[in-house]
Amino acid sequence: MTRAKQLVGIVLAVLMVGIVVPTSSFAAKAVVDSYATWQKAARALEPADVLYRPTFRAGLKQNSRIDVLAFKRPTETRQGVKYLSMLITANYSKRLRSFSIMEKRANVKWAARRVADPGQRLVERRTIRLKDSQTRVRATIYANCAVAEPEVAVRSGTRCTKADVKTYGGLLVMKAPAKTSIIVESKGLSYSQLVRVARGLKQVKVGN
């Protein structure tokens, strides 16, 4: 099971026992659904423009459906039930290389955010410009170098290198327009490839 799918399962379990949200009615409406394409996932969400799909995939193929953890709107439309998006995940892989994307609307109760991991250290913070957009966003990149180098883990203030992203795995965290927070986690991709995946994210447009 991929880490992204594990996260969806954990978050759903927490929602169902009412730990994250204060009311049981919210948990009762929580649903998990999956879609074959980003376009289909976007059509099911309200608003639809909160999703960003990767246009640069480093030669990797989508190997999972797009999972959506959401809660249902109280009304239905002619297009069917719409969901207020909570957490969206998708995975891409080929042999030993892979990356997963987690997207979350940041203007609801919680957002997709990095969970503190003692094996991770900061690589750098930088600004990137998203595909087909003049918008620049701040991104923070981490690597898992402290997992393989215990002496790094015990020293506060130490950093991983850009080369460590490919060697040990990387994590990029950013907040995109449409109040969407995004995490890209990679294995076997170089630092530049991880940044290109994030830079290549394009807002999904749903036609009439």
N, C-alpha and C positions, 0 to 999 in steps of 0.2 A: 504494500500500500504506500502511495506517495505521501510526502509530508503535507502537501496541499489537501489531499483527501482526508488525512488524519485530522488536519485543522478544522475542516468542515464538520467532521464527526464530533470533535471535542466541543466546538462552539455550539452546535445544535444540542448536544447533551446538556451543556450549561444553561442554554436558553430554556430547555424543557423543565429544569428544576428551579427556574426562576432566580438564578444567582445574578445574572447580568442585568436583567431588567426588573423593575419594581413590581410589575403587575403580572398576574397569571394569564390575563386575557391576551397579552402580547405573545406569550409562549404558545398558547393554544393556536394562534394563527401562523406560527412559524412553519415554513415548508422548505424542503430541499427538492429542487428540480434540476434537470440537466438538458443541455441542448447540443446539437451537432455542430452548429456554427455560431460565431459571434453575432451575426445578424439576427438569427432566431432568438438568441438570448436577449438581445437588445429590445426586440419587439415585445418581449414578455414583461419588460420593466417600465416603470413610471418614476421619473422621466427616463426616456430611452437613451439620452445622450450622456449617460454616466459611464458608459463602457468604453474602454480603449483596447484595441486589438493590436498584436505585434505585426509589423510589416517586415521587420528584419528578424529572421529566426535562426541565423547562423547555420543554415543547412539542416536544421532539425524539423521534425514533423510533429504535428499535433497528435498525441497518443491518448487523449482522453476527451470525453465530452466536457462541455463548459458547465461546471456545477454552480448553481445559484442558491444561496441560502437567503431567504427573503421572508417577508410577511405580506399577507394578502390585503389588498384594498377592500373596503366594505362594499364597493359598488363594482359592477361589471360594465364593460363597454361592448360595442359591436365586434370588436376584435377579440373578445374573450376576457378572461380575468387578467388584470394587471397586477404586478408585484412591485412593492417598494423594495428596492435592492438593499441587501445587507452585505453579503460577502460573495464575491465571484472568483472562482479559481479555474485555471487551465494549465495543462502540462504539455511540454514539448521535449522530445528526446530522440536520440539516435546512438545506439551502442552505449558507450560510457559517458556521453555528454548529454546534458539535459538542463532545462530551466522551467520553473513554474512561475505563474503570475497570480497574484492575489490582489483583488481590487475591492475597495470599500468606499461607500459614500461617507464622507467625513462629517456631514452635517446632521447625522442621526447619533444615537447615544454613544457609539464608540466607533473607532476607525481601525483600518488595517494598520497595524503598527508593529515594529520590531519587538519581539520578546527578548529580554535580556538573556544572553547566552555567554557563559564564561569562556567558551571556546572562540568567541568572535572578538576581533579588534578592529578599530576604525582604520580604514585606508585613507580616505579623504572625503571632503565635502566639496561639491562643485556645482556649477550651473549648467543645465543642458536645455537645448531647444527642441521641442517636440516636432515630429514630422508634420509638414504642411501647416505649420503654425508659427506665428511670431512670438508666441508665449515662451518665456524662459522660466524654468522651475528649478528649485534647489533640490539636489539629490545627495544622499549620504551613502557611501559605499563601505561595506565591511568585508572581511575575509575570515576564514576559520583557522587561522594559523596557530592559535593558542592550543588547539586540540592536539596537534602533532608536536608542538614545542612547549612542554609544560613550564619551562623557565620563562616563557613569554606570559603565561597565564598568571604567574605570581608577581609580576612587575606591573605596577599601576602606571598608566600613562603611556604604555608602549603601543606601537602601531604595527599593523601588517603592511606588507608591500603590495604593489600592484601585481607582481608575479605570484603572490600567494593566492590571489583570486582563482587562478587556474589550477594551482597545485592542490589547494585545500577546499575550494568552493567559496562562492561569494554571495553577497546580499546587497541589493540596492533598494533604498527606501526613498519615496518622494511623494509629493502631493501635486496632482495635476488639476487643470481647470475642471469645471463642473463639480467642484468639491469632492473629487475622487482621490483617495489616498491609495498608493500602489506599492507593492513589494514584489521585486523580481529576485528569485533565488536561483543560483546557477551551480552546476557541477561540471567541471571540465572545460568551461569557457574562459577565455582570457578576460582580463580587465576591460580591454577595448571592446570585446564582443558583448560583454554584459552591459556596458554603457550604450552600445549601439542598439541593443534590444530595447532599452528604456527610451532612447532617443527616437526610435522608430515606432513607438506607440502612437496610434492614430485613432481619433475619436470615431466611434461607429455611428454612421448616419443611417437612420431608418427612413426609407421612402414611404410615400403615401400609399 
